[in-house]
Amino acid sequence: MTSPTGPARPRPTHNHPVALLRGFVTSGVIGASLALVVVGFVLESVPVIVGGAVLAVVYSVLCRLAGAPARARKAAVAKRTALAGIESLRALDGEGGDIPVEFDLTVAPDDAPAYRVSITAYVNLVALPGYRPGGVVVIEHPVDRPWRVRLVGRPTPEWTQRAAGARVDTAPPSSLVREPPQGRAYGLALLVGLLVGAAVVVLPLRAELLAPRDTARPPSAPQPSVSSSTSTTVTSSGSGTVLLGPGQSMLDQDRLRGSIEDLTEEKGSDGASGSPDEALTVVVQDKLLSVVFAPTGMPAPRFDPRSLPYERIPALVEEARTTLGTGPVQTWQVTAERLTGPLVLRVGVTGPKGSASLEADERGTVVRRTPAAGG
């Protein structure tokens, strides 16, 4: 069988107005659906996200229904069975029993000139040795689409006999038949449709998308104010803290007194409830001061934090660190409160041999010691 010339190449089928309009609308719906999903996530709006997904699903169903007659017409087109010679084949990477194989074939119809075509078919590993260059196989394709070639796995006895004794001459490369290109106009219609679909969604919502997000803290959250370059003062409706920077300690001269005065001044100027002159508890650590202020009208024991014996606190901490048998002190804490009766200063220390504490009165005089159990 010889083939001096190939069949006339089919012209592009996507450059007529109906195809361009269909591509534009489909691409527009895709752009709008994606834009709705993205905008929904940005605005944290579940209805917008769901709307994008529903739009895509509904349009897919409508396209499926609208395309049913065309698919039926294509299915009704007669198929042509013919012999084809294997010019070359190449197995691609695949998993499982069937692997994709690229075939370069010369198709030799009985009633038309031979032509070349390239296809990819899935072939079982067991049957793969039966396909080799120079061999002849039975194929079929729709009469109006010669590029859509399919290998016939189980041909009829008549075609099996014909393939067994046939020889197909190689068609020239110029006779290669491919699926018609979509064309530049169709590609442009897809791009424009995608952009228009996205714009239809984004432009009406641009005000919400560009609106600044309110990331400010809620009114009840603590608002920090830096009192110096090496310490930070934070006050809220019921408490205040001072955090010292590197190289500083609450035991430094006048550091504790100044920190408490900073807190009471901040408390008195923020307009929040509670008296700046009365506290329920004061806790002092090496670099941290915490004050719990007494709410206005609350019948609870309270005291003026500015009345603490500041000059005695470093000595009390040193006495607790050296006389209570904890070993080298790892942490210490001073707590001032008057839950029952007069003001009490409690100094707690922790070391390798356990925890210990001592208590002092409002003048800083030690009234009780509790040594470490292992001291």
C-alpha positions as CSV (number, residue, x, y, z in Angstrom):
1,M,0.0,0.0,0.0
2,T,1.4,3.3,-1.0
3,S,0.4,6.9,-0.2
4,P,1.9,9.6,-2.3
5,T,-0.3,12.3,-0.7
6,G,-2.1,12.6,2.6
7,P,-5.6,13.7,3.2
8,A,-6.5,17.4,3.3
9,R,-5.8,18.8,6.7
10,P,-8.9,19.9,8.6
11,R,-9.3,23.6,9.2
12,P,-9.5,25.0,12.8
13,T,-13.0,24.6,14.2
14,H,-12.7,27.2,17.1
15,N,-12.6,30.4,15.0
16,H,-16.2,30.8,14.2
17,P,-18.4,33.2,16.3
18,V,-20.3,30.5,18.2
19,A,-17.1,28.8,19.4
20,L,-15.6,32.2,20.3
21,L,-18.7,33.2,22.3
22,R,-18.9,29.8,24.0
23,G,-15.2,30.1,25.0
24,F,-15.6,33.7,26.2
25,V,-18.6,32.8,28.4
26,T,-17.0,29.6,29.8
27,S,-13.8,31.5,30.7
28,G,-15.8,34.3,32.2
29,V,-17.6,32.0,34.5
30,I,-14.4,30.3,35.6
31,G,-12.8,33.7,36.3
32,A,-15.9,34.8,38.3
33,S,-16.0,31.6,40.3
34,L,-12.3,31.8,41.2
35,A,-12.7,35.5,42.1
36,L,-15.7,34.8,44.3
37,V,-13.8,32.1,46.2
38,V,-10.7,34.3,46.7
39,V,-12.7,37.4,47.7
40,G,-14.7,35.2,50.1
41,F,-11.6,34.1,51.9
42,V,-10.2,37.7,52.0
43,L,-13.5,39.0,53.4
44,E,-14.0,35.9,55.5
45,S,-17.5,35.5,54.0
46,V,-18.8,32.0,53.7
47,P,-21.8,32.9,51.5
48,V,-19.4,34.4,48.9
49,I,-17.2,31.3,48.9
50,V,-20.2,29.1,48.5
51,G,-21.6,31.3,45.8
52,G,-18.4,30.8,43.7
53,A,-18.6,27.1,44.1
54,V,-22.3,26.9,43.2
55,L,-21.8,29.1,40.1
56,A,-19.1,26.7,38.8
57,V,-21.2,23.6,39.5
58,V,-24.4,25.1,38.0
59,Y,-22.7,26.2,34.8
60,S,-21.0,22.8,34.4
61,V,-24.4,21.1,34.6
62,L,-25.9,23.5,32.1
63,C,-23.0,23.0,29.7
64,R,-23.3,19.3,30.1
65,L,-27.0,19.4,29.2
66,A,-26.6,21.8,26.4
67,G,-23.8,19.7,24.8
68,A,-25.7,16.5,25.0
69,P,-27.1,16.8,21.4
70,A,-23.6,17.5,20.0
71,R,-22.1,14.6,21.8
72,A,-24.9,12.4,20.5
73,R,-24.2,13.5,16.9
74,K,-20.5,12.8,17.3
75,A,-21.2,9.4,18.7
76,A,-23.5,8.6,15.8
77,V,-20.7,9.4,13.2
78,A,-19.6,6.3,11.5
79,K,-16.2,4.9,12.4
80,R,-13.6,3.7,9.9
81,T,-11.6,0.6,10.5
82,A,-8.2,0.4,8.9
83,L,-4.7,-1.1,9.1
84,A,-1.8,0.9,10.4
85,G,1.9,0.3,10.4
86,I,3.9,1.0,13.5
87,E,6.7,3.4,12.6
88,S,8.0,3.8,16.2
89,L,6.8,3.5,19.7
90,R,8.0,4.7,23.1
91,A,6.7,3.5,26.5
92,L,6.2,6.3,29.1
93,D,6.5,6.1,32.8
94,G,3.4,4.6,34.4
95,E,2.1,2.6,37.3
96,G,0.0,-0.5,37.3
97,G,-0.7,-3.1,34.6
98,D,-1.4,-0.6,31.8
99,I,1.2,1.9,30.8
100,P,1.0,4.8,28.3
101,V,2.8,4.2,25.0
102,E,3.4,6.8,22.3
103,F,2.8,5.4,18.8
104,D,3.9,6.9,15.5
105,L,1.6,5.2,12.9
106,T,1.0,5.2,9.2
107,V,-2.7,4.7,8.8
108,A,-3.7,3.1,5.4
109,P,-7.5,3.4,4.9
110,D,-9.0,1.3,2.1
111,D,-10.8,4.3,0.5
112,A,-8.5,7.2,1.2
113,P,-4.8,8.0,1.0
114,A,-2.5,6.9,3.8
115,Y,-1.3,9.4,6.4
116,R,0.8,9.7,9.5
117,V,-0.6,10.2,13.0
118,S,0.8,10.2,16.6
119,I,-1.3,8.8,19.4
120,T,-0.8,7.8,23.0
121,A,-2.5,4.5,24.0
122,Y,-2.5,2.5,27.2
123,V,-1.1,-1.0,26.6
124,N,-1.0,-3.9,29.1
125,L,2.5,-4.9,30.0
126,V,1.8,-8.5,29.0
127,A,0.7,-7.4,25.5
128,L,3.5,-4.8,25.0
129,P,5.9,-7.2,23.4
130,G,3.4,-7.8,20.6
131,Y,3.8,-4.2,19.4
132,R,7.1,-3.5,17.6
133,P,8.3,-1.2,14.8
134,G,7.3,-2.5,11.4
135,G,4.3,-4.4,12.8
136,V,0.8,-3.9,11.6
137,V,-2.2,-3.2,13.9
138,V,-5.9,-2.6,13.5
139,I,-7.2,0.8,14.3
140,E,-10.4,2.8,14.1
141,H,-11.4,6.4,14.0
142,P,-14.4,8.6,13.3
143,V,-14.7,9.4,9.6
144,D,-14.7,13.1,10.2
145,R,-11.8,13.0,12.7
146,P,-8.9,11.0,11.3
147,W,-6.5,12.1,14.1
148,R,-8.6,10.4,16.8
149,V,-7.1,7.0,16.2
150,R,-7.8,4.2,18.6
151,L,-6.1,0.8,18.7
152,V,-8.5,-2.1,18.4
153,G,-7.6,-4.5,21.1
154,R,-9.7,-7.4,19.8
155,P,-10.3,-7.0,16.1
156,T,-12.7,-9.3,14.2
157,P,-11.3,-12.5,12.7
158,E,-11.4,-10.8,9.2
159,W,-9.3,-7.9,10.3
160,T,-7.0,-10.1,12.3
161,Q,-6.3,-12.2,9.2
162,R,-5.7,-9.0,7.1
163,A,-3.3,-7.6,9.6
164,A,-1.3,-10.9,9.8
165,G,-0.4,-10.8,6.2
166,A,-0.3,-7.1,5.4
167,R,2.5,-4.7,4.8
168,V,2.0,-0.9,5.2
169,D,4.4,1.4,3.4
170,T,5.6,4.4,5.4
171,A,3.7,7.6,4.6
172,P,5.8,10.8,4.3
173,P,6.1,13.1,7.4
174,S,4.3,15.8,5.5
175,S,1.1,13.7,5.7
176,L,1.0,14.0,9.6
177,V,-2.5,14.7,10.8
178,R,-3.1,16.5,14.1
179,E,-6.2,17.7,15.9
180,P,-7.1,21.2,14.5
181,P,-5.6,24.1,16.6
182,Q,-8.0,26.3,18.5
183,G,-6.5,29.4,16.9
184,R,-5.3,32.7,18.3
185,A,-8.7,34.3,18.3
186,Y,-10.1,31.5,20.5
187,G,-7.2,31.9,23.0
188,L,-7.7,35.6,23.1
189,A,-11.4,35.1,23.8
190,L,-10.5,32.8,26.7
191,L,-8.1,35.3,28.2
192,V,-10.5,38.2,27.9
193,G,-13.4,36.2,29.3
194,L,-11.3,35.2,32.3
195,L,-10.4,38.8,33.1
196,V,-13.9,40.1,32.5
197,G,-15.3,37.4,34.8
198,A,-12.9,38.3,37.6
199,A,-13.5,42.1,37.2
200,V,-17.3,41.6,37.4
201,V,-16.8,40.2,40.9
202,V,-13.9,42.3,42.2
203,L,-14.9,45.8,41.1
204,P,-18.2,45.9,43.0
205,L,-16.4,44.7,46.1
206,R,-13.3,46.8,45.8
207,A,-14.4,49.1,48.6
208,E,-14.6,46.3,51.1
209,L,-11.4,44.7,49.8
210,L,-9.4,48.0,50.2
211,A,-11.0,49.0,53.5
212,P,-8.4,48.9,56.3
213,R,-8.8,46.0,58.7
214,D,-9.4,46.9,62.4
215,T,-6.5,45.2,64.1
216,A,-6.5,47.4,67.1
217,R,-6.7,45.8,70.5
218,P,-10.1,45.6,72.2
219,P,-10.8,48.4,74.8
220,S,-10.2,46.1,77.7
221,A,-6.8,44.9,76.5
222,P,-3.8,46.3,78.3
223,Q,-2.2,49.3,76.5
224,P,1.6,49.5,77.0
225,S,3.4,52.7,77.5
226,V,7.2,52.9,77.6
227,S,8.3,54.9,80.6
228,S,12.0,54.7,79.7
229,S,14.3,53.2,77.2
230,T,15.0,50.3,79.5
231,S,11.6,49.5,81.2
232,T,8.0,49.1,80.1
233,T,4.9,50.0,82.0
234,V,1.6,48.4,81.3
235,T,-1.7,49.2,82.9
236,S,-5.2,47.8,82.5
237,S,-8.6,48.3,84.2
238,G,-7.5,46.3,87.3
239,S,-3.8,45.7,87.3
240,G,-0.4,47.1,86.3
241,T,3.0,45.7,85.6
242,V,6.5,47.1,85.1
243,L,9.1,45.1,83.2
244,L,12.8,46.1,83.5
245,G,15.3,45.8,80.8
246,P,18.7,44.1,80.8
247,G,21.1,45.1,83.6
248,Q,18.4,46.4,86.0
249,S,16.8,44.9,89.1
250,M,13.9,45.9,91.3
251,L,16.4,45.8,94.2
252,D,18.4,48.7,92.7
253,Q,18.2,51.9,94.7
254,D,14.8,53.7,94.3
255,R,13.9,51.4,91.4
256,L,11.0,49.8,93.2
257,R,9.7,53.1,94.6
258,G,9.8,54.7,91.2
259,S,8.1,51.8,89.4
260,I,5.2,51.8,91.9
261,E,4.8,55.6,91.5
262,D,4.8,55.2,87.7
263,L,2.0,52.6,88.0
264,T,-0.1,54.7,90.4
265,E,0.2,57.8,88.1
266,E,-0.8,55.8,85.0
267,K,-3.7,54.3,86.9
268,G,-4.9,57.7,88.1
269,S,-4.7,59.2,84.6
270,D,-6.4,56.4,82.5
271,G,-9.9,57.0,83.9
272,A,-10.5,53.4,84.6
273,S,-12.3,52.0,87.6
274,G,-10.4,51.4,90.8
275,S,-8.4,53.7,93.1
276,P,-4.8,54.4,92.2
277,D,-4.0,54.7,96.0
278,E,-5.2,51.2,97.0
279,A,-4.0,47.8,96.0
280,L,-5.0,44.2,96.9
281,T,-1.6,42.6,96.1
282,V,1.9,43.7,95.1
283,V,4.3,41.1,93.7
284,V,8.0,42.0,93.2
285,Q,10.5,39.8,91.3
286,D,14.0,40.7,90.1
287,K,12.8,42.4,86.8
288,L,9.0,42.4,87.2
289,L,6.6,44.3,89.4
290,S,2.9,43.4,89.4
291,V,0.2,45.3,91.2
292,V,-3.5,44.3,91.5
293,F,-5.5,47.5,92.2
294,A,-8.6,47.4,94.4
295,P,-11.8,48.0,92.5
296,T,-13.9,51.0,93.7
297,G,-16.6,49.9,96.2
298,M,-15.2,46.4,96.7
299,P,-15.2,45.6,100.5
300,A,-11.8,43.8,100.5
301,P,-8.6,44.4,102.5
302,R,-6.4,46.9,100.7
303,F,-3.4,49.1,101.3
304,D,-1.5,52.0,99.7
305,P,1.4,50.5,97.7
306,R,3.4,53.7,98.1
307,S,3.5,53.0,101.9
308,L,5.7,49.9,101.6
309,P,9.0,49.9,103.4
310,Y,11.1,50.2,100.2
311,E,14.4,50.6,102.0
312,R,14.0,47.3,103.9
313,I,13.0,45.0,100.9
314,P,16.5,44.5,99.5
315,A,17.7,43.5,103.0
316,L,14.8,41.1,103.5
317,V,15.5,39.4,100.1
318,E,19.2,39.1,101.0
319,E,18.3,37.6,104.4
320,A,16.0,35.1,102.8
321,R,18.6,34.1,100.3
322,T,21.4,33.5,102.8
323,T,19.8,32.3,106.1
324,L,17.0,29.8,105.1
325,G,19.1,26.9,103.9
326,T,18.0,26.7,100.2
327,G,21.5,26.8,98.8
328,P,22.3,29.1,95.9
329,V,19.0,30.9,95.3
330,Q,17.5,30.4,91.8
331,T,14.4,32.6,92.1
332,W,13.0,35.0,94.7
333,Q,9.7,36.8,95.0
334,V,8.3,39.4,97.5
335,T,4.5,39.5,98.0
336,A,2.8,42.3,99.9
337,E,-0.9,41.9,101.0
338,R,-3.2,42.3,103.9
339,L,-5.8,39.6,103.6
340,T,-6.4,39.5,107.3
341,G,-5.2,42.2,109.7
342,P,-2.1,44.3,109.1
343,L,0.1,44.4,106.0
344,V,2.4,41.4,105.5
345,L,5.5,41.1,103.4
346,R,6.3,37.5,102.4
347,V,9.7,36.8,100.8
348,G,9.9,33.4,99.0
349,V,13.1,31.9,97.7
350,T,13.9,28.7,95.8
351,G,17.2,26.8,95.6
352,P,18.7,23.4,95.0
353,K,17.6,22.3,98.6
354,G,14.0,23.4,98.2
355,S,11.8,26.4,98.9
356,A,11.7,28.7,102.0
357,S,10.2,31.9,103.1
358,L,10.1,34.6,105.7
359,E,7.5,37.1,106.7
360,A,7.9,40.8,107.8
361,D,5.4,43.4,109.1
362,E,4.6,46.7,107.6
363,R,7.9,48.3,108.9
364,G,10.0,45.5,107.4
365,T,10.7,43.7,110.7
366,V,11.0,39.9,110.3
367,V,8.3,38.1,112.3
368,R,8.5,34.5,111.0
369,R,11.0,32.3,109.2
370,T,10.2,29.0,107.4
371,P,13.6,27.3,106.4
372,A,14.0,24.9,103.5
373,A,13.2,21.3,104.4
374,G,16.5,20.1,103.1
375,G,18.5,23.0,104.7
